[in-house]
């Protein structure tokens, strides 16, 4: 991915074409901001930058992001100058979005022609003064402070903006299967589908998720009456998540669930058919493995409190029954797809 950005700095309005190359290690592509996001952050730092055509004679800025062996992410900025030399600057972070923001700031500072010219000119200006050790000391001092003095002049540097850039919202859908524990007469597999919306909040993600679920189990030892219990539920969750070790993310949620608790018999034609309201409040934890930029697999668990519990009893010679406990839960797996940028 290449692009050329002309930068105009200084009172004389001089323009330099800058080649920009942005690359992310393949296994990190699913949760790192893409090139367009990096350019947006760079423009927030240098509003006068704009895309232009390629210029083979321009300085080239290579931005690379890769995983490190110590669990962190490494960012590298390599500046290829016109004379063939190169400068390298390194940044590391545990969160890819924080790393990309830091690289955007470092890149913006490196594109400041005023600072570059001051650093190049300072040794030549000092050489015109008197010889001796004193002149050498003054040269070293001037070389250290000259770039800072040039950058701070308001006439040559545009006002800084927040590096956060535009807020991003990602929509997503997913399906999964879960082991339902406690709510039904025996542990059984249920099914869940959801839609969600997530927004980047710095290093965290905030989001809402709405889901529908179904599960059914037979009451034990009721082969004659065939008593079944099933739940149809809708759940609303508020979540906060964060990227951890690439390519994984961890998410915690608080939720409320409502629906119907239905018990019935298929063995007797005139048996009771009870449909009762169902409500729980709880929390869940979710670990996602991001597969590329849009897909993910996940493992999740939920623990909930049941304010109103029910008892289901088979009124035959067996008299089997099931009482819903106050604490229930689910453990599940699923897959999902997201729409929107990071």
C-alpha positions as CSV (number, residue, x, y, z in Angstrom):
1,X,0.0,0.0,0.0
2,X,1.7,3.2,-1.2
3,X,0.6,6.8,-1.3
4,X,2.3,10.1,-1.7
5,X,1.4,13.0,0.6
6,X,2.6,16.6,-0.2
7,X,3.4,18.6,3.0
8,X,3.5,22.4,3.0
9,X,5.4,23.9,6.0
10,X,7.1,27.2,6.8
11,X,6.4,30.7,5.8
12,X,7.5,30.2,2.2
13,X,4.9,27.5,1.6
14,X,7.4,25.0,0.3
15,X,5.9,21.6,-0.6
16,X,7.6,18.2,-0.2
17,X,6.0,15.0,-1.6
18,X,6.2,12.2,0.9
19,X,5.7,8.5,0.0
20,X,3.8,6.6,2.7
21,X,4.0,2.9,3.1
22,X,1.9,1.2,5.8
23,X,2.2,-2.5,6.5
24,X,0.8,-4.7,9.3
25,X,1.9,-8.3,10.0
26,X,-0.7,-10.7,8.6
27,X,-1.7,-12.3,11.8
28,X,-2.4,-8.8,13.3
29,X,-4.5,-7.6,10.4
30,X,-7.8,-8.6,12.1
31,X,-7.5,-6.2,15.0
32,X,-5.1,-3.4,13.9
33,X,-6.4,-0.2,12.3
34,X,-5.9,-0.2,8.6
35,X,-4.1,2.3,6.4
36,X,-7.0,4.7,6.0
37,X,-7.3,5.0,9.8
38,X,-3.6,5.7,10.1
39,X,-3.9,8.4,7.5
40,X,-6.8,9.9,9.4
41,X,-4.7,10.1,12.6
42,X,-1.8,11.6,10.7
43,X,-4.1,14.3,9.2
44,X,-5.3,15.1,12.7
45,X,-1.7,15.9,13.6
46,X,-0.8,17.6,10.2
47,X,-4.0,19.0,8.7
48,X,-2.2,20.4,5.7
49,X,-1.2,16.9,4.5
50,X,-3.1,15.6,1.5
51,X,-2.9,12.6,-0.9
52,X,-1.2,13.2,-4.2
53,X,0.4,11.2,-7.0
54,X,3.6,9.2,-6.7
55,X,7.0,10.9,-6.8
56,X,10.0,8.6,-7.0
57,X,12.3,11.4,-5.7
58,X,10.4,11.9,-2.5
59,X,11.4,10.9,0.9
60,X,9.8,7.5,1.8
61,X,8.1,6.8,5.2
62,X,7.7,3.1,5.9
63,X,5.5,2.3,8.8
64,X,5.6,-1.4,9.9
65,X,3.7,-3.1,12.8
66,X,4.6,-6.6,14.0
67,X,4.2,-8.8,17.1
68,X,7.1,-9.1,19.5
69,X,8.3,-12.1,21.5
70,X,7.6,-10.4,24.8
71,X,3.8,-10.2,24.2
72,X,3.9,-6.5,23.1
73,X,3.4,-5.1,19.6
74,X,6.3,-3.3,17.9
75,X,6.0,-0.3,15.5
76,X,8.8,0.9,13.3
77,X,9.1,4.1,11.2
78,X,11.9,4.0,8.6
79,X,12.5,7.3,6.8
80,X,14.5,6.9,3.5
81,X,16.1,10.2,2.6
82,X,17.0,11.5,-0.8
83,X,20.8,10.9,-0.2
84,X,20.2,7.2,0.4
85,X,20.5,7.3,4.2
86,X,17.7,6.2,6.5
87,X,16.5,7.1,10.0
88,X,14.6,4.5,12.1
89,X,12.3,5.2,15.0
90,X,10.7,2.5,17.2
91,X,7.6,2.4,19.4
92,X,6.0,-0.5,21.3
93,X,2.7,-1.0,23.0
94,X,0.3,-3.8,24.2
95,X,-2.6,-2.4,22.2
96,X,-2.5,-2.0,18.5
97,X,-4.7,1.1,18.3
98,X,-2.6,2.9,20.9
99,X,0.5,1.9,18.9
100,X,-0.9,3.2,15.7
101,X,-1.8,6.5,17.3
102,X,1.7,6.8,18.7
103,X,3.2,6.0,15.2
104,X,1.0,8.7,13.7
105,X,2.4,11.3,16.1
106,X,6.0,10.2,15.5
107,X,5.4,10.3,11.7
108,X,3.8,13.7,11.9
109,X,6.8,15.1,13.8
110,X,9.2,13.5,11.3
111,X,7.4,15.2,8.3
112,X,8.1,18.7,9.8
113,X,10.4,20.3,7.2
114,X,11.2,23.2,9.5
115,X,12.7,20.8,12.1
116,X,14.6,18.8,9.4
117,X,16.1,21.9,7.8
118,X,17.1,23.4,11.2
119,X,18.9,20.1,12.1
120,X,20.7,20.0,8.7
121,X,21.7,23.7,8.7
122,X,22.8,24.1,12.3
123,X,26.3,22.5,11.9
124,X,27.1,24.7,8.9
125,X,26.0,27.9,10.6
126,X,28.1,27.1,13.6
127,X,31.2,26.4,11.5
128,X,31.4,30.1,10.4
129,X,32.2,31.2,14.0
130,X,35.6,31.4,15.6
131,X,37.7,28.3,15.9
132,X,38.6,26.5,19.2
133,X,37.1,24.5,21.9
134,X,34.6,27.2,22.8
135,X,33.2,27.3,19.3
136,X,32.8,23.5,19.4
137,X,30.9,23.7,22.7
138,X,28.6,26.3,21.2
139,X,28.0,24.1,18.1
140,X,27.0,21.2,20.2
141,X,24.6,23.3,22.3
142,X,23.0,25.0,19.3
143,X,22.6,21.6,17.5
144,X,20.6,20.3,20.4
145,X,18.2,23.3,20.8
146,X,17.9,24.6,17.2
147,X,15.2,22.1,16.0
148,X,13.0,22.7,19.1
149,X,13.2,26.5,18.7
150,X,12.2,26.2,15.0
151,X,9.3,23.8,15.6
152,X,7.8,26.0,18.4
153,X,7.4,29.1,16.2
154,X,3.7,29.5,15.6
155,X,4.1,30.9,12.1
156,X,5.7,27.6,10.8
157,X,3.7,24.9,12.6
158,X,-0.1,24.4,12.2
159,X,-2.2,24.1,15.4
160,X,-2.2,20.6,16.8
161,X,-5.4,18.6,16.9
162,X,-6.5,15.6,18.9
163,X,-4.8,12.4,17.5
164,X,-7.9,10.3,18.1
165,X,-9.5,11.1,14.7
166,X,-13.1,10.3,13.8
167,X,-15.0,7.8,16.1
168,X,-15.6,4.4,14.5
169,X,-18.6,2.2,15.0
170,X,-18.6,-1.5,13.9
171,X,-21.8,-3.5,13.5
172,X,-21.8,-7.3,13.8
173,X,-23.8,-10.5,13.7
174,X,-23.1,-13.9,15.1
175,X,-24.5,-17.3,16.0
176,X,-23.6,-19.9,18.6
177,X,-24.5,-22.9,20.6
178,X,-24.4,-23.1,24.4
179,X,-24.7,-25.6,27.3
180,X,-27.6,-24.4,29.4
181,X,-27.1,-25.1,33.1
182,X,-29.8,-25.0,35.7
183,X,-32.8,-23.4,33.9
184,X,-34.0,-26.7,32.4
185,X,-34.5,-30.2,33.9
186,X,-31.1,-31.3,32.8
187,X,-28.0,-29.7,31.1
188,X,-28.8,-29.3,27.4
189,X,-27.5,-27.5,24.3
190,X,-29.3,-24.4,23.3
191,X,-28.9,-22.0,20.3
192,X,-28.4,-18.2,20.2
193,X,-28.1,-15.5,17.5
194,X,-27.2,-11.9,18.1
195,X,-26.6,-8.5,16.6
196,X,-24.2,-6.0,18.1
197,X,-22.7,-2.5,17.8
198,X,-19.3,-1.6,19.1
199,X,-17.5,1.8,19.3
200,X,-13.9,2.4,19.9
201,X,-13.2,4.3,23.2
202,X,-9.5,4.7,23.1
203,X,-7.8,1.4,24.1
204,X,-11.3,0.0,25.0
205,X,-14.4,-1.0,23.0
206,X,-17.9,-0.2,24.3
207,X,-20.9,-1.9,22.8
208,X,-24.4,-3.2,23.0
209,X,-25.6,-6.7,22.0
210,X,-29.1,-8.0,21.5
211,X,-29.7,-11.7,21.2
212,X,-32.4,-14.4,20.9
213,X,-32.1,-17.9,22.3
214,X,-33.9,-21.2,22.5
215,X,-33.3,-24.4,24.5
216,X,-35.4,-27.4,25.4
217,X,-35.0,-30.5,27.7
218,X,-37.2,-33.4,28.8
219,X,-38.1,-33.9,32.4
220,X,-36.3,-37.1,33.5
221,X,-38.3,-40.3,34.1
222,X,-41.4,-39.1,32.3
223,X,-41.5,-41.5,29.3
224,X,-45.3,-41.9,29.8
225,X,-46.2,-38.2,30.0
226,X,-43.3,-36.9,28.0
227,X,-43.0,-33.7,29.9
228,X,-40.8,-31.1,28.3
229,X,-39.6,-27.6,29.4
230,X,-38.3,-25.0,26.9
231,X,-37.3,-21.4,27.1
232,X,-37.6,-18.6,24.5
233,X,-35.6,-15.6,25.6
234,X,-34.3,-12.3,24.5
235,X,-31.2,-10.7,26.1
236,X,-29.7,-7.2,26.1
237,X,-26.1,-6.7,27.1
238,X,-23.9,-3.7,27.7
239,X,-20.2,-4.6,27.2
240,X,-16.7,-3.3,27.6
241,X,-13.8,-5.1,25.8
242,X,-10.1,-4.8,25.2
243,X,-7.5,-6.4,22.9
244,X,-5.1,-8.6,24.8
245,X,-2.5,-10.8,23.3
246,X,-2.8,-10.7,19.5
247,X,-5.1,-11.8,18.0
248,X,-7.3,-12.2,21.1
249,X,-9.7,-9.8,22.8
250,X,-11.4,-10.0,26.2
251,X,-14.9,-8.7,26.9
252,X,-17.1,-8.4,30.0
253,X,-20.8,-7.6,29.9
254,X,-23.8,-7.0,32.2
255,X,-27.2,-8.3,30.9
256,X,-30.9,-8.6,31.4
257,X,-32.9,-11.5,29.9
258,X,-36.6,-11.8,29.4
259,X,-38.9,-14.3,27.7
260,X,-41.1,-17.3,28.2
261,X,-40.7,-20.5,30.4
262,X,-42.9,-23.1,28.8
263,X,-43.7,-26.6,30.2
264,X,-45.9,-29.1,28.5
265,X,-46.6,-32.8,27.9
266,X,-46.8,-34.6,24.6
267,X,-48.0,-37.9,26.1
268,X,-51.5,-36.7,27.3
269,X,-53.8,-34.7,25.1
270,X,-55.4,-32.7,27.9
271,X,-52.3,-32.1,30.0
272,X,-51.5,-28.7,31.4
273,X,-49.7,-26.4,29.0
274,X,-48.0,-23.7,31.2
275,X,-46.4,-20.6,29.7
276,X,-44.9,-18.3,32.4
277,X,-42.8,-15.1,32.2
278,X,-39.0,-15.5,32.5
279,X,-36.6,-12.9,33.7
280,X,-32.9,-12.9,34.8
281,X,-30.1,-10.5,35.4
282,X,-26.4,-11.5,35.1
283,X,-23.0,-11.0,33.6
284,X,-20.9,-12.8,31.1
285,X,-17.3,-13.1,29.9
286,X,-16.3,-13.5,26.3
287,X,-13.0,-14.3,24.6
288,X,-12.7,-13.7,20.9
289,X,-10.2,-14.9,18.4
290,X,-10.1,-12.6,15.4
291,X,-9.7,-14.4,12.1
292,X,-8.7,-11.7,9.6
293,X,-10.3,-8.3,9.7
294,X,-14.0,-9.2,9.7
295,X,-14.5,-12.7,11.2
296,X,-14.1,-14.1,14.7
297,X,-14.6,-17.2,16.8
298,X,-15.5,-16.9,20.4
299,X,-15.9,-18.8,23.7
300,X,-18.3,-17.3,26.3
301,X,-19.8,-18.0,29.7
302,X,-22.8,-16.4,31.6
303,X,-23.9,-16.5,35.2
304,X,-27.4,-15.2,36.0
305,X,-29.7,-14.6,39.0
306,X,-33.4,-15.7,38.7
307,X,-35.7,-13.5,40.7
308,X,-38.8,-15.8,40.2
309,X,-38.2,-19.6,40.1
310,X,-40.6,-22.3,38.9
311,X,-41.2,-25.9,39.7
312,X,-42.2,-28.4,37.0
313,X,-43.9,-31.6,38.3
314,X,-45.0,-34.7,36.4
315,X,-48.3,-35.8,38.0
316,X,-48.1,-39.5,37.5
317,X,-46.9,-42.5,39.6
318,X,-43.3,-41.3,39.2
319,X,-43.8,-37.7,40.2
320,X,-40.6,-36.4,38.7
321,X,-40.0,-32.7,39.2
322,X,-37.5,-29.9,38.5
323,X,-37.1,-26.7,40.6
324,X,-35.3,-23.8,38.9
325,X,-32.4,-22.7,41.1
326,X,-31.7,-19.0,41.9
327,X,-28.3,-19.2,40.0
328,X,-28.1,-20.5,36.5
329,X,-25.6,-20.2,33.6
330,X,-24.4,-21.0,30.1
331,X,-21.1,-22.0,28.5
332,X,-20.9,-21.7,24.7
333,X,-19.0,-21.2,21.5
334,X,-19.8,-19.2,18.4
335,X,-18.7,-17.4,15.3
336,X,-19.4,-13.8,14.1
337,X,-18.8,-11.3,11.4
338,X,-18.4,-7.5,11.8
339,X,-19.1,-4.7,9.4
340,X,-17.2,-1.4,9.8
341,X,-13.7,-0.1,10.5
342,X,-11.6,-0.3,13.6
